Amino acid sequence: MKKYCAVVAGVFLIILISSFKITLPADEEVSYPDGYRSWTHVKTSFLGPQHPNVNYRGFDHIYANDLAVQGYATGKFPEGSVFVVEVIEAVPVENYTSEAERHHMDVMQKDSLRYASTGGWGYAQFERDNSRRMLTLEQQKTCNTCHLKQNDHVFSVLRKVQ
Amino acid sequence: MKKYCAVVAGVFLIILISSFKITLPADEEVSYPDGYRSWTHVKTSFLGPQHPNVNYRGFDHIYANDLAVQGYATGKFPEGSVFVVEVIEAVPVENYTSEAERHHMDVMQKDSLRYASTGGWGYAQFERDNSRRMLTLEQQKTCNTCHLKQNDHVFSVLRKVQ
């Protein structure tokens, strides 16, 4: 009986800890980037089928909204800047590689007040079907750890040719 | 002396024939697509270093202006629709493939009257430095030979996810 109680207590403890995972209130989450398909295409990287990170294999397209494009010129990204990394799976077709289905999307949005704890940028992920992929504040801080080493948290550079 | 004259006449003949290559008047040529870097990115194909066509190896990005984007929805592309295929050379970086320099650009523009002899679409190419690559009318007709088999001459399909 003692053993049974210990197991039940253990399960409760796990549930309790899980419920305390720190997440942002829903109205502070980075929203789905409506209309990003008509934003500026910054660049694409191609990750082959042997790449160690299965989540990013294929075409990794980066899109920037108008505010983010302004930021490339000045080196400082205005409030409201949004970047999308859309990962599209790759499929071999004859002698080249074509796009297939979307795998997922990463989104980062500049809001210095709302996302102060992650360097002024909020981070979100969306699945193939547009649904939100749960990201705890801890996971967003992990995003920030890499991004903060870059120029105003942005890795990419806009190809200059117009 | 006779031999010398024959050579000179031959050279003149070659120059004469060359000058009669049929080209469009300058004001009817498809112009450089100013601002295409902020147009909608339709899709990307990746052609590896073994692809037989050296001119298209790397990232082949397709961009469409607003009129062309409308055409994807209706299946009929309005006058003034413009597509760009920008070929960006690829370079291996660690465990992925990155964009390098532009190789060249292909441009097609819808103008049913001006380009009636090539199916209502004009074709042009631009070099890495934006300068025009000479395309004779005969070469443009070769473009048309493949394109006319497609829906209103357009091969690509716009990824639906918005």
Interface residues (C-beta under 8 A of the other chain):
Chain A: D34 G35 Y36 R37 S38 T40 H41 K43 T44 S45 F46 L47 G48 Q50 H51 P52 F59 H61 Y63 V69 I88 A90 N95 Y96 T97 S98 E99 R102 N130 L158 R159 V161 Q162
Chain B: D34 G35 Y36 R37 S38 T40 H41 K43 T44 S45 F46 L47 G48 Q50 H51 P52 F59 H61 Y63 V69 I88 A90 N95 Y96 T97 S98 E99 R102 N130 L158 R159 V161 Q162
